[in-house]
Amino acid sequence: MTTTERRLPVIEMFGPTLQGEGRVIGLKTMFVRLAGCDYACSWCDTKYAWAPDHLAKSEPLAPAAIVARLEAAAGGCRRVTLSGGNPALHDLGALVAQLKAHGWHTHMETQGSLVPPWLGDLDSATFSPKPPSSGMATDWTALAQGLARCREPDLKVVVFDDADYAYALEVHGRFPQVPLTLQLGNRVGEDTTATLLERLDALADRALSDPRLGDVRVLPQLHVLLWGNRRGV
């Protein structure tokens, strides 16, 4: 089977919807969520993408089939987000090439733990290294290499507590040239719109009073505020 024919484990495809996170928040996009992850974050809101039966629940699709489905559902949208899990686990070179040949703006969401050769072919990527509350450790070398290889990178750190906030400061200190978003942590099954907005207000106040965070964005997960913690949005 050639690289072009190699099938990818797709957990779900949906859209057009609004991008809910990072510097591209609010932009209309299609989503392709791929199965598998090299992390197991304690608060992950897409555990179905890497649960023990994730491959059995995925659909193996060739790049051409993925592009065809996107074209059929896009309704004029020309931006696609490759997500997971961690989409960088897979050889997406052929998919990215076909998407770009069809006029799509290609964006990826990843924790930055892997640096695939096709990373530089993407139009943009949001790197979301995981803070202490996730239970995961950061590979700073891989993250630095990924940011350097990407054409238009941005950083996003999820903040639940003081340790996460301190971690965000460390990320910003290591990569001050890369746009950074502090994203409020979403306690799935616990938070309501009211509690999310209350905690967002507290995080915003903290960042506003912190001179170390001059150009940093403070944002919620837009899709959670609009539609709650459900799939397909």
Secondary structure, DSSP 4 states (H G I P E B T S, - for coil): --TTT--EEEEEEEEEEE--SSTTTT-EEEEEEES--S---TT-S-GGGTSTTHHHHSEEE-HHHHHHHHHHH-TT--EEEEESS-GGGS--HHHHHHHHHTTPEEEEEE-S----GGGGGSSEEEE----GGGT----HHHHHHHHHHSSSEEEEEEESSHHHHHHHHHHHHH-TTS-EEEEE---TTT--HHHHHHHHHHHHHHHHT-TT-SS-EEE--HHHHHH-S-S--
